[in-house]
Amino acid sequence: MVQLKKKLVVVLAFTFLFAGEVNANPAGSGKDAPAIIADVFICRPLGLMALTGGSALYVLTLPFTVPAKGKEAAKRTLVLFPYHYTFTRQLGEFHDDDL
């Protein structure tokens, strides 16, 4: 019974993790299924890990970046780029000019 609960928690965690802001792939965009599958199962989780690590690093480096007036550049590099890559680009599209 305990193992069933653990498995259910893991499945629910992954469901909520990927149920967030995932853009639909518009019809006729030319993206193929393997690219979308690789994006969902490899790139998005790596992007989420980069966002988490970058956010932690951003907070740790704030005492050094604020006096050097580099807070905005650090935020853009460590937080905003991984966020955009993980949550706002379309599925299967690995190069986005908005970055």
VMD Tcl script that builds the backbone (N, CA, C; Angstrom):
set m [mol new atoms 297]
animate dup $m
set s [atomselect $m all]
$s set {name element resname resid chain x y z} {
  {N N MET 1 A 0.817 -1.190 0.000}
  {CA C MET 1 A 0.000 0.000 0.000}
  {C C MET 1 A 0.869 1.265 0.000}
  {N N VAL 2 A 1.987 1.216 0.741}
  {CA C VAL 2 A 2.874 2.365 0.813}
  {C C VAL 2 A 3.521 2.623 -0.543}
  {N N GLN 3 A 3.917 1.556 -1.237}
  {CA C GLN 3 A 4.534 1.719 -2.554}
  {C C GLN 3 A 3.537 2.280 -3.551}
  {N N LEU 4 A 2.291 1.895 -3.454}
  {CA C LEU 4 A 1.255 2.413 -4.346}
  {C C LEU 4 A 1.085 3.909 -4.142}
  {N N LYS 5 A 1.116 4.341 -2.890}
  {CA C LYS 5 A 0.998 5.770 -2.599}
  {C C LYS 5 A 2.200 6.536 -3.142}
  {N N LYS 6 A 3.391 5.975 -3.001}
  {CA C LYS 6 A 4.593 6.630 -3.525}
  {C C LYS 6 A 4.530 6.756 -5.034}
  {N N LYS 7 A 4.094 5.698 -5.713}
  {CA C LYS 7 A 3.976 5.742 -7.163}
  {C C LYS 7 A 2.919 6.744 -7.589}
  {N N LEU 8 A 1.830 6.816 -6.863}
  {CA C LEU 8 A 0.776 7.773 -7.180}
  {C C LEU 8 A 1.274 9.204 -7.011}
  {N N VAL 9 A 2.043 9.463 -5.964}
  {CA C VAL 9 A 2.602 10.801 -5.750}
  {C C VAL 9 A 3.548 11.166 -6.885}
  {N N VAL 10 A 4.379 10.235 -7.327}
  {CA C VAL 10 A 5.311 10.501 -8.418}
  {C C VAL 10 A 4.548 10.782 -9.711}
  {N N VAL 11 A 3.543 9.983 -9.997}
  {CA C VAL 11 A 2.755 10.200 -11.221}
  {C C VAL 11 A 2.035 11.538 -11.171}
  {N N LEU 12 A 1.457 11.879 -10.039}
  {CA C LEU 12 A 0.781 13.168 -9.909}
  {C C LEU 12 A 1.763 14.336 -10.014}
  {N N ALA 13 A 2.952 14.176 -9.453}
  {CA C ALA 13 A 3.960 15.234 -9.542}
  {C C ALA 13 A 4.352 15.482 -10.991}
  {N N PHE 14 A 4.584 14.408 -11.753}
  {CA C PHE 14 A 4.917 14.580 -13.167}
  {C C PHE 14 A 3.747 15.155 -13.945}
  {N N THR 15 A 2.534 14.763 -13.591}
  {CA C THR 15 A 1.363 15.304 -14.278}
  {C C THR 15 A 1.250 16.800 -14.054}
  {N N PHE 16 A 1.401 17.241 -12.816}
  {CA C PHE 16 A 1.314 18.667 -12.533}
  {C C PHE 16 A 2.515 19.427 -13.084}
  {N N LEU 17 A 3.651 18.779 -13.149}
  {CA C LEU 17 A 4.846 19.409 -13.683}
  {C C LEU 17 A 4.675 19.748 -15.159}
  {N N PHE 18 A 4.119 18.810 -15.921}
  {CA C PHE 18 A 3.978 19.018 -17.355}
  {C C PHE 18 A 2.619 19.572 -17.758}
  {N N ALA 19 A 1.729 19.761 -16.805}
  {CA C ALA 19 A 0.408 20.289 -17.131}
  {C C ALA 19 A 0.393 21.805 -17.092}
  {N N GLY 20 A 1.531 22.417 -16.846}
  {CA C GLY 20 A 1.617 23.869 -16.747}
  {C C GLY 20 A 1.393 24.552 -18.073}
  {N N GLU 21 A 2.166 25.542 -18.329}
  {CA C GLU 21 A 2.010 26.364 -19.512}
  {C C GLU 21 A 2.743 25.746 -20.696}
  {N N VAL 22 A 2.144 24.780 -21.340}
  {CA C VAL 22 A 2.740 24.155 -22.505}
  {C C VAL 22 A 1.935 24.592 -23.720}
  {N N ASN 23 A 2.602 25.257 -24.647}
  {CA C ASN 23 A 1.904 25.758 -25.824}
  {C C ASN 23 A 1.596 24.631 -26.786}
  {N N ALA 24 A 0.457 24.702 -27.405}
  {CA C ALA 24 A 0.084 23.706 -28.402}
  {C C ALA 24 A 0.885 23.942 -29.670}
  {N N ASN 25 A 1.182 22.873 -30.368}
  {CA C ASN 25 A 1.877 22.982 -31.637}
  {C C ASN 25 A 0.848 23.286 -32.719}
  {N N PRO 26 A 0.926 24.430 -33.364}
  {CA C PRO 26 A -0.100 24.767 -34.347}
  {C C PRO 26 A -0.058 23.834 -35.553}
  {N N ALA 27 A -1.203 23.583 -36.114}
  {CA C ALA 27 A -1.294 22.685 -37.265}
  {C C ALA 27 A -0.543 23.290 -38.435}
  {N N GLY 28 A 0.199 22.439 -39.119}
  {CA C GLY 28 A 0.921 22.884 -40.301}
  {C C GLY 28 A 2.229 23.588 -40.022}
  {N N SER 29 A 2.751 23.500 -38.800}
  {CA C SER 29 A 4.002 24.195 -38.506}
  {C C SER 29 A 5.215 23.406 -38.973}
  {N N GLY 30 A 5.018 22.144 -39.366}
  {CA C GLY 30 A 6.118 21.354 -39.891}
  {C C GLY 30 A 6.929 20.639 -38.834}
  {N N LYS 31 A 6.554 20.725 -37.593}
  {CA C LYS 31 A 7.283 20.037 -36.535}
  {C C LYS 31 A 6.852 18.581 -36.511}
  {N N ASP 32 A 7.811 17.707 -36.418}
  {CA C ASP 32 A 7.486 16.286 -36.429}
  {C C ASP 32 A 7.368 15.735 -35.008}
  {N N ALA 33 A 6.758 14.579 -34.895}
  {CA C ALA 33 A 6.479 13.973 -33.590}
  {C C ALA 33 A 7.744 13.672 -32.782}
  {N N PRO 34 A 8.832 13.152 -33.378}
  {CA C PRO 34 A 10.031 12.897 -32.551}
  {C C PRO 34 A 10.596 14.161 -31.914}
  {N N ALA 35 A 10.525 15.283 -32.617}
  {CA C ALA 35 A 11.018 16.533 -32.033}
  {C C ALA 35 A 10.157 16.966 -30.859}
  {N N ILE 36 A 8.858 16.793 -30.978}
  {CA C ILE 36 A 7.960 17.164 -29.889}
  {C C ILE 36 A 8.165 16.245 -28.692}
  {N N ILE 37 A 8.305 14.949 -28.943}
  {CA C ILE 37 A 8.514 13.987 -27.852}
  {C C ILE 37 A 9.840 14.264 -27.143}
  {N N ALA 38 A 10.893 14.525 -27.906}
  {CA C ALA 38 A 12.186 14.847 -27.299}
  {C C ALA 38 A 12.102 16.139 -26.497}
  {N N ASP 39 A 11.332 17.085 -26.998}
  {CA C ASP 39 A 11.172 18.345 -26.289}
  {C C ASP 39 A 10.467 18.138 -24.953}
  {N N VAL 40 A 9.384 17.363 -24.963}
  {CA C VAL 40 A 8.600 17.161 -23.744}
  {C C VAL 40 A 9.360 16.339 -22.705}
  {N N PHE 41 A 10.032 15.283 -23.137}
  {CA C PHE 41 A 10.634 14.372 -22.166}
  {C C PHE 41 A 12.099 14.647 -21.851}
  {N N ILE 42 A 12.781 15.439 -22.667}
  {CA C ILE 42 A 14.201 15.705 -22.407}
  {C C ILE 42 A 14.450 17.193 -22.168}
  {N N CYS 43 A 14.060 18.033 -23.112}
  {CA C CYS 43 A 14.429 19.446 -23.050}
  {C C CYS 43 A 13.665 20.230 -21.995}
  {N N ARG 44 A 12.371 19.986 -21.864}
  {CA C ARG 44 A 11.599 20.723 -20.853}
  {C C ARG 44 A 12.059 20.392 -19.431}
  {N N PRO 45 A 12.267 19.107 -19.087}
  {CA C PRO 45 A 12.794 18.846 -17.733}
  {C C PRO 45 A 14.182 19.442 -17.508}
  {N N LEU 46 A 15.043 19.401 -18.534}
  {CA C LEU 46 A 16.362 20.033 -18.393}
  {C C LEU 46 A 16.225 21.547 -18.238}
  {N N GLY 47 A 15.292 22.134 -18.956}
  {CA C GLY 47 A 15.039 23.566 -18.810}
  {C C GLY 47 A 14.536 23.910 -17.421}
  {N N LEU 48 A 13.697 23.051 -16.865}
  {CA C LEU 48 A 13.202 23.275 -15.513}
  {C C LEU 48 A 14.331 23.167 -14.497}
  {N N MET 49 A 15.238 22.215 -14.699}
  {CA C MET 49 A 16.390 22.097 -13.807}
  {C C MET 49 A 17.298 23.319 -13.942}
  {N N ALA 50 A 17.477 23.813 -15.163}
  {CA C ALA 50 A 18.288 25.014 -15.359}
  {C C ALA 50 A 17.638 26.229 -14.713}
  {N N LEU 51 A 16.325 26.310 -14.798}
  {CA C LEU 51 A 15.609 27.416 -14.165}
  {C C LEU 51 A 15.751 27.360 -12.647}
  {N N THR 52 A 15.630 26.184 -12.071}
  {CA C THR 52 A 15.760 26.027 -10.625}
  {C C THR 52 A 17.181 26.357 -10.157}
  {N N GLY 53 A 18.165 25.783 -10.845}
  {CA C GLY 53 A 19.556 26.064 -10.483}
  {C C GLY 53 A 19.938 27.513 -10.722}
  {N N GLY 54 A 19.482 28.085 -11.821}
  {CA C GLY 54 A 19.774 29.488 -12.122}
  {C C GLY 54 A 19.140 30.431 -11.117}
  {N N SER 55 A 17.922 30.113 -10.684}
  {CA C SER 55 A 17.259 30.955 -9.681}
  {C C SER 55 A 18.016 30.919 -8.358}
  {N N ALA 56 A 18.451 29.721 -7.969}
  {CA C ALA 56 A 19.225 29.607 -6.728}
  {C C ALA 56 A 20.553 30.359 -6.844}
  {N N LEU 57 A 21.206 30.216 -7.970}
  {CA C LEU 57 A 22.477 30.916 -8.183}
  {C C LEU 57 A 22.273 32.427 -8.227}
  {N N TYR 58 A 21.178 32.863 -8.818}
  {CA C TYR 58 A 20.864 34.295 -8.867}
  {C C TYR 58 A 20.706 34.860 -7.459}
  {N N VAL 59 A 19.979 34.155 -6.611}
  {CA C VAL 59 A 19.779 34.622 -5.237}
  {C C VAL 59 A 21.101 34.632 -4.480}
  {N N LEU 60 A 21.931 33.609 -4.691}
  {CA C LEU 60 A 23.221 33.553 -3.992}
  {C C LEU 60 A 24.179 34.653 -4.439}
  {N N THR 61 A 24.087 35.069 -5.694}
  {CA C THR 61 A 25.019 36.084 -6.198}
  {C C THR 61 A 24.496 37.516 -6.071}
  {N N LEU 62 A 23.287 37.689 -5.562}
  {CA C LEU 62 A 22.748 39.044 -5.422}
  {C C LEU 62 A 23.634 39.987 -4.603}
  {N N PRO 63 A 24.241 39.548 -3.505}
  {CA C PRO 63 A 25.110 40.480 -2.763}
  {C C PRO 63 A 26.294 40.994 -3.586}
  {N N PHE 64 A 26.673 40.268 -4.629}
  {CA C PHE 64 A 27.805 40.704 -5.450}
  {C C PHE 64 A 27.350 41.468 -6.688}
  {N N THR 65 A 26.185 41.129 -7.216}
  {CA C THR 65 A 25.737 41.768 -8.460}
  {C C THR 65 A 25.062 43.109 -8.229}
  {N N VAL 66 A 24.459 43.316 -7.054}
  {CA C VAL 66 A 23.805 44.596 -6.784}
  {C C VAL 66 A 24.822 45.742 -6.722}
  {N N PRO 67 A 25.921 45.616 -5.961}
  {CA C PRO 67 A 26.893 46.723 -5.955}
  {C C PRO 67 A 27.567 46.921 -7.317}
  {N N ALA 68 A 27.697 45.861 -8.099}
  {CA C ALA 68 A 28.351 45.969 -9.410}
  {C C ALA 68 A 27.378 46.373 -10.511}
  {N N LYS 69 A 26.118 46.612 -10.145}
  {CA C LYS 69 A 25.066 47.000 -11.087}
  {C C LYS 69 A 24.893 45.978 -12.218}
  {N N GLY 70 A 24.969 44.702 -11.853}
  {CA C GLY 70 A 24.800 43.643 -12.830}
  {C C GLY 70 A 23.593 42.775 -12.547}
  {N N LYS 71 A 22.670 43.296 -11.740}
  {CA C LYS 71 A 21.519 42.508 -11.324}
  {C C LYS 71 A 20.628 42.145 -12.513}
  {N N GLU 72 A 20.366 43.062 -13.410}
  {CA C GLU 72 A 19.474 42.796 -14.550}
  {C C GLU 72 A 20.091 41.794 -15.525}
  {N N ALA 73 A 21.379 41.911 -15.781}
  {CA C ALA 73 A 22.041 40.961 -16.688}
  {C C ALA 73 A 22.056 39.563 -16.084}
  {N N ALA 74 A 22.296 39.479 -14.778}
  {CA C ALA 74 A 22.283 38.171 -14.111}
  {C C ALA 74 A 20.887 37.574 -14.127}
  {N N LYS 75 A 19.862 38.393 -13.902}
  {CA C LYS 75 A 18.486 37.903 -13.917}
  {C C LYS 75 A 18.102 37.405 -15.309}
  {N N ARG 76 A 18.490 38.145 -16.332}
  {CA C ARG 76 A 18.174 37.752 -17.701}
  {C C ARG 76 A 18.840 36.423 -18.052}
  {N N THR 77 A 20.110 36.273 -17.679}
  {CA C THR 77 A 20.852 35.068 -18.039}
  {C C THR 77 A 20.459 33.858 -17.204}
  {N N LEU 78 A 20.311 34.035 -15.904}
  {CA C LEU 78 A 20.106 32.901 -15.004}
  {C C LEU 78 A 18.638 32.528 -14.796}
  {N N VAL 79 A 17.714 33.471 -14.996}
  {CA C VAL 79 A 16.309 33.190 -14.704}
  {C C VAL 79 A 15.425 33.310 -15.944}
  {N N LEU 80 A 15.505 34.423 -16.640}
  {CA C LEU 80 A 14.554 34.669 -17.726}
  {C C LEU 80 A 14.782 33.778 -18.944}
  {N N PHE 81 A 16.024 33.556 -19.354}
  {CA C PHE 81 A 16.280 32.677 -20.504}
  {C C PHE 81 A 15.801 31.252 -20.245}
  {N N PRO 82 A 16.148 30.627 -19.092}
  {CA C PRO 82 A 15.625 29.277 -18.841}
  {C C PRO 82 A 14.100 29.246 -18.715}
  {N N TYR 83 A 13.507 30.308 -18.137}
  {CA C TYR 83 A 12.044 30.345 -18.033}
  {C C TYR 83 A 11.412 30.369 -19.420}
  {N N HIS 84 A 11.915 31.236 -20.276}
  {CA C HIS 84 A 11.362 31.341 -21.628}
  {C C HIS 84 A 11.555 30.037 -22.397}
  {N N TYR 85 A 12.714 29.439 -22.267}
  {CA C TYR 85 A 12.992 28.185 -22.972}
  {C C TYR 85 A 12.079 27.062 -22.483}
  {N N THR 86 A 11.778 27.050 -21.193}
  {CA C THR 86 A 10.987 25.955 -20.625}
  {C C THR 86 A 9.489 26.157 -20.807}
  {N N PHE 87 A 8.986 27.378 -20.646}
  {CA C PHE 87 A 7.545 27.560 -20.555}
  {C C PHE 87 A 6.891 28.320 -21.707}
  {N N THR 88 A 7.599 29.118 -22.467}
  {CA C THR 88 A 6.888 29.955 -23.431}
  {C C THR 88 A 7.103 29.590 -24.895}
  {N N ARG 89 A 8.114 28.832 -25.222}
  {CA C ARG 89 A 8.302 28.489 -26.636}
  {C C ARG 89 A 7.415 27.314 -27.025}
  {N N GLN 90 A 7.156 27.172 -28.322}
  {CA C GLN 90 A 6.273 26.120 -28.797}
  {C C GLN 90 A 6.973 24.766 -28.731}
  {N N LEU 91 A 6.157 23.718 -28.629}
  {CA C LEU 91 A 6.698 22.367 -28.574}
  {C C LEU 91 A 7.419 22.022 -29.867}
  {N N GLY 92 A 8.590 21.428 -29.741}
  {CA C GLY 92 A 9.357 20.993 -30.899}
  {C C GLY 92 A 10.147 22.086 -31.572}
  {N N GLU 93 A 10.053 23.303 -31.092}
  {CA C GLU 93 A 10.785 24.431 -31.681}
  {C C GLU 93 A 11.954 24.764 -30.764}
  {N N PHE 94 A 13.156 24.427 -31.202}
  {CA C PHE 94 A 14.326 24.563 -30.340}
  {C C PHE 94 A 15.052 25.884 -30.520}
  {N N HIS 95 A 14.789 26.584 -31.591}
  {CA C HIS 95 A 15.409 27.894 -31.812}
  {C C HIS 95 A 14.311 28.925 -31.832}
  {N N ASP 96 A 14.398 29.877 -30.928}
  {CA C ASP 96 A 13.377 30.900 -30.828}
  {C C ASP 96 A 14.049 32.261 -30.892}
  {N N ASP 97 A 13.598 33.100 -31.798}
  {CA C ASP 97 A 14.211 34.414 -31.960}
  {C C ASP 97 A 13.846 35.391 -30.859}
  {N N ASP 98 A 12.855 35.039 -30.037}
  {CA C ASP 98 A 12.458 35.936 -28.946}
  {C C ASP 98 A 13.467 35.966 -27.818}
  {N N LEU 99 A 14.365 34.991 -27.759}
  {CA C LEU 99 A 15.371 34.993 -26.705}
  {C C LEU 99 A 16.361 36.077 -26.983}
}
mol reanalyze $m
mol bondsrecalc $m
mol representation Tube
mol addrep $m
